[in-house]
């Protein structure tokens, strides 16, 4: 039975570190990167690099906040403390909404991949199996989530490192039947930016979505045995992970394959391995992508349920979501998070998969930018409110404060403006802003009501 108890501090440092590493390698890298390459050309490497540098700075700001006060609500709790409860409520609900939508998206994506491996089973049944299994994992205990995510992350890391190793060997001309391409695919197919610079902005939305998940380690820190050291270690290595896993692998792809090759939009990594004659390429990549999808689904259930739990404990969500079972699991939160995925199963049964995909992708499109903006604002205000002694005691500090923090905020705002001016990103941005505006309005109403209660009591 649910109780009003607390979460269990059961995640060890090794698991938390691997959760942080695995959080960087999502399905967006394997699936979404192909369309981004086809739209922007070889110059997409610069989008991944520059966006990655921006994410590194945002995560440094979050690390400053998280190591000073590790909490399950992470940036939502910090925003509530530094900016006001309206901000914590708004960003918390927006983030939970994003992951609930992601859970639904990944359930459908995983089913489509599994159907390619074993076509005799319908996609809706695969979705139901994946949702039921991983909901059960998250309901069992936080250690179940941590164990599954540890091995999911391990598989993803091994796969991407192996791919980069094979790619470097091919670039160096070590494959006898494939001559070293040099810079031919980078410069002789229309140059680095064959379609101009506008597609780079459009691709940035896909890249932002692909990087989202790095912050998961700060949420899981609320249930870690040694949160400060684990968060510090994980966040300090985020730069290397982004440069190696994303920039490195994308550079391998565009060096070995022409950006306008037809097969690159379907699966760029499989296309490279096919080109090099690696046996069983399609099956291998399907299994790797399926692992990434299930990892994202598992993380989505965990992240959204813990965010709902934190919101409830601050009085910003229904009390039921803040109750835990004897195992320390917020059962109602997990079930609430999984409900979106089960709705997607029903939708996938009655509607064409493409229609479901389009709606889900559009409705969660730009939420990553909103969350990053909130982290940026929270760090700026939080640092301003600290004394010199408190700043000196911070385990991790933002570089170049406050100037670099302001620069990050300005760049994020510029990206939002750019999305508003670009036709292909206008709809996802509008949907995201609608969701955000509703959350902010709810937060302001909640804050005013909370402020009115003490006044009425005093009278």
N, C-alpha and C positions, 0 to 999 in steps of 0.2 A: 504493500500500500504506500502511496506517496506520503512523505512527511515534510516537515519544514526544515530538515537537516541541510548540511552543507555538502558541497562537492568533495570528492576524495582526492588527495594529493598522491596520485599513484603513477604518474608518467615519469619514467626515469630520464636522465639527461641524454642518453643515447637515442631513445625514442623521440624525444622532443627535437633534438638536433636533426634527425632524419626527417621528421615531419616538416621542419623548416626547409630542408633541401628539396624534399619531394614537392613541397608547395610551389616551388618555382617551375617545375616541369609539369605543365598541365596538358590537357588534350588540345588546347589552342595552339600549342607549338607544333604538334603533329598534323592537325587538321587545318586550322585557320591560316597557317603560314603560307600555304600554297597559293591561295587567292591573293594574299598580300604581295607575294613575289610577282605574280602575274600582272597585278595592277601597277606596281611601282617600279619593277625592274630590279637590277642588281643593287640599286641605291637603297633598297629596303634594309640592307645591312646597317645603314646609318640611322634609320628609324629605330631599329632594335637597339642600336648602341646608345643613341641620344635618349630614347625613352627609358632604356635601362639605367642610364646615369641619373635620370630624374627620379626613377623608382628607388635607386640607391640612396639618394638624398632624403626622400620621403621616409624610407625605412630607418634611416639614421635618426630622423626626428622622432619616429615612433619608438626606436630603441631607447632614446633618452627618457621618454615618458614611461616605457614599460619596465626598464631596469630599476627606475626609481620607485615604482609601485606596481608590481605584477598583479593583474586582476583579470578575471575571466571576461569581463566586459571590454577590456583593452581600451581602444581609442574612444569608445562610447562612454565608458566611465570617466576617462580623462576629460572629454569634452563637457560632460555634465559638471565636473568639478571646476574647470577653468572658464568655460564659456556660459554655463547656465544649464539647468536641467532640460530646457527646450532643445538645446543642441545635442545633448546626449541621447535624448529620446528620439530626435529626428534621425541622426546618423545611425543609431542602433537599429531602428525599424527599417531604414532604407537598406542597411547591410543585410539584415535578416531576410528582407524581401528578395534582395539580389541572390542570396544563396538558396532560398526556396525555389526561385525560378531556375537557378543553375541545376539544382537537384532534378527538376523536371526535365530540363534540357539533356542532362547527362544520362538520365534513364532512357530517353528515346535514342540518343546517340549510341549508347552501349548496345541497345537492342539491335540497331541497324548493323553494327559491326558484327555482333554475334550471329546475326542472320546470314551474313556473308560466309562465316565459317561453317554454319550448319543451317542451311536454308529450309529444312523441313519444319522447323519450329517458327511460328509466327512472331513478328516483332513485339506485338503487345504482350505475349506470354513471356518473352525475354525481359521486357521492362518490368513486368510483375515479379519475376523471379529475382532480379537484381534489387528492386526496391524492398522486397520482403526480406531478403538475406541481409542487406546492409542496415536496414532498420533494426533487425534483430541484433546485429552486432553492436549497434549504438545503444540499444536498450539493455544489453547484458551488463556492461561495465565500461568505464573509460579505458581500462587496460585492454579491452577487446578492440576498441577503436584504435588505440595506440599500436597494438601488435599488427593489425591489418595494414595500417597506414605505413608502418615501418617497412613491411615487406613490399607493399605497393611501390613505395619510394625507392627501395633497393633495386627493384626490377627496372624502373624508369631510369635511374642513374646508370646502371650497367648498360642499358640499351643505348642511351645517348652518348656515353663515353665510347662504346664500341663503334657506333656510327661515325663519330668524329675521328677515331683512330683509323678506321677504314678509309674515310674521306681524305685524310692527310696523306695516307699511303698512295692513294690514287693521284692526288695533286702532285706528289713527288715523282710520279711515273713508275711506281713499283708494281703496277698491274701490267703484265706483258701484252695483253690484248687491248689495253686502253692507254694510248699515249697521253702524257701530261698535257692538259689543256692550256696551261699558262694563264694569260689574261684574256684569252679569246672570248669567253662567255661573259666576261665582265665589261669589256670595252668595245667589242666588235659586233654587238647585236643592238646597236642604237645608243651605246654608251651607258653610263651609270644610271641616267635618268631619262630613259627613252620616251616616257609619256609626260615629261614635265614634272613640276613640283607639287601640283595639286593632289595627285594620287598618294603622295607621301602623307599628307594630312589625313586623307581618308583611311589609309592603312594604319595610322596611329591609333584609331579606335580599336581595331583588331589586336594590335600589339598591347594596348593597355589591358584589354580583356585577358590576353594570354599571360601577362605578368601578375594579374590579380591572384591572390592566394598566399603571397609572401608574408602577409600580416598574420596568417593563421597561427604561427608559433607564439605570438603574444597573447592570443586567446587561450591556447592550450596551456600557457604558463600558469594560469589560475589553478590547474590541477597537476602541476609538476612538483616533484620532490625538492628540486633545487632550481627554482625558476630564474633567479637573477643570473647565475653563471651560464645556464643553458641559453637563455635569451640573448645574453651578451655574445656568446660564442656564435650562435646562429646568425644574428644580425650583422656581426662583423664580417662574416664570410659571404654575405649576400652579394657583394660586388663580384667576387670571383665566380660565384655560381651563375650569375646573369651573363657575365662575359664568356664563360666557357660553354654553358648549356645552350643559350640562345644565340648570341652573336657568333660564337664559334661554329655551331651547327648550320646556321643560316648561311654563313660565309662559305662553308663547304658545299652547300647545295647550289648556290649561284655561281660558284667557280666551276663546278663539274657539269652543270646543266644550263642550257640557254634559258633565260627567264621566260621566254614565250613558248617553250615546249608544251605541247598539249597535256602531257601526263603530269606536269608540275602542279596543276590546280587540284588534281585528285589526291595525290599523296606524294609530296616532294621527296620525302625520305625513301619511300618505296621505289620511286623513279630512279633515284641515285643508285640504290642497291641493285636494281634490275639492270641498269646501265653497266655496272661493274660485274655482272654475272653471278651475284651471290644467290645460291639456291634457296628456294622456299621463301623468297622475299615477301610476297604478298601475305602469306600466312604469318610470317614473323612480325611484320608491321601491324597486321590486324590484331595480333595478340598484345603487342606493346601498346597500341592505341587503346585497346579495350582495358588494359591495366590502368592507363592514365585516366580513362573515363570513370572507371570504378573507384579509383583513388579520389577523383574530384567529387564524385557522388558521396563517398564516405565522408570526406572533409566537409562537404556542404551540409550534410545532416548534422555533423558535430558543430560546425561554426554557428549555424543558424539557431540550433537548440541552446547553445551556451549564451549566445547573444540575447535570446529571449529570456533565458534564466536571469542574466544580469539585469536586464530591463525590469523584470518582475521584482527582483530584490530591491531595486531603487524606487519601486512604486510606479514605474512607467509602463507596465504591462500587467495583464491579469495575474492575480496572486497564484493561480493554479500552475502557471508556467515556472514559478520559482520553487516549487516543491520537488523533493527528490525521493527516490526509493531508498531502501536500505543499502543498496549498492552505491549510492551517491549519484545516480543518474537522474537528470530531470526528465522523467518519463513523458509528461505532458508536452514539454518543449520538443522532444524528439518526435513525438507523434504529430505535433503541429508542423514541424519542418518537413516531415515525410508526406504530409497530406498533399502538398503540391506535386510531388512525384507520382503519387497514386492517381491524382487527377489527370496527370499527363498520360498515364497508362490507359485511362478511360478514353481520353481524347485521341490517343493513338489508335484505339480500336475503331472509333467512329469516324475520324477525320483523316485526310491524307497526311502522311508524315511531313511533307514539305510545308503545309499550312501551319502545323504545330511548331516546326522549327523556326519559321519566319517570325511568328508572333513572339516566341520566347526570346529569340535573339534581340529583337527590336526593343522589347520592354525592359531588358536589363543592360542595354547597350553602354551607357555612359556613367553608370553608377560608380565605377572605379574612380573616375575623376572627382566625383563629389566626395567620396570617402577620403581621397588623398588631400583634397582642399581642406577638409575638416581636420585632418591630422596636422596639416601645416599651420592652420590657425590656432589649434590647441597648443602646439609646441611654442609658437611665438608668444602667446598670452601667458602660458605657464612659465616660460623662462623669465618674462618680464615681472611676474609676481614673486619670484624667488629672491632671497637675499644672497649676498656674495658667498656666505658660508654654505648655504644650501646648494648653490651652483657648483662650488668647489667639491662638494661631496657626491655629485652625480657620478654613477659608475660609467655612464656613456654620455658624451656631450655632442651636440650638433656642431658640425664644422662651420666656421665663419659666421657664427650667430651675431646679430640678427640678419645681416645682409644677404647671406645665402638662403636663409629661410624666406625672406621677402622675394628673392628672385624666383624661388621654386613656386611660390604662390602666384606670382605674376605670369609665369609660364603656363601653369595649370589654367588660369583664367583665359589666357590667350588661346589655349587649345579649345576651351569651351566656346569662345567667340568664333574660332575657325570652324568648328563643327556646325554652329548656327548658320554660317555663311555657305556651307557646302551642302548641296542638295541631298546627297546620299546619306549624310549623317544627321540631317535635320530632324528626321522622324524619331530615330532612337534618342536623340538629345531632348526632343520635346516630351517624349514619354517619360524619360528619366526626370526631367524638371518638374513634370506634373506630379510624379510620385514624391519627389523631394519637397515640393511646395506643400503637398498634403501632410507630409510628416512634420515639417516645420510648423505648420498651422496647428497641428495636434499638440506639438511640443509647447508652443506658446500658450495655448489654452490650458494645458496641464500645469504649466508653471504658474500661471495667474491663479488657478484654483488652489494650488498648493500654498501659494503666498496668502491667499484669502483665509485659509483655515486657521493659521495662528492668530490672525487679526480678530477673527470671530471668537476664538477661544479667549483671547485677552479681554475682549469686551464682556 
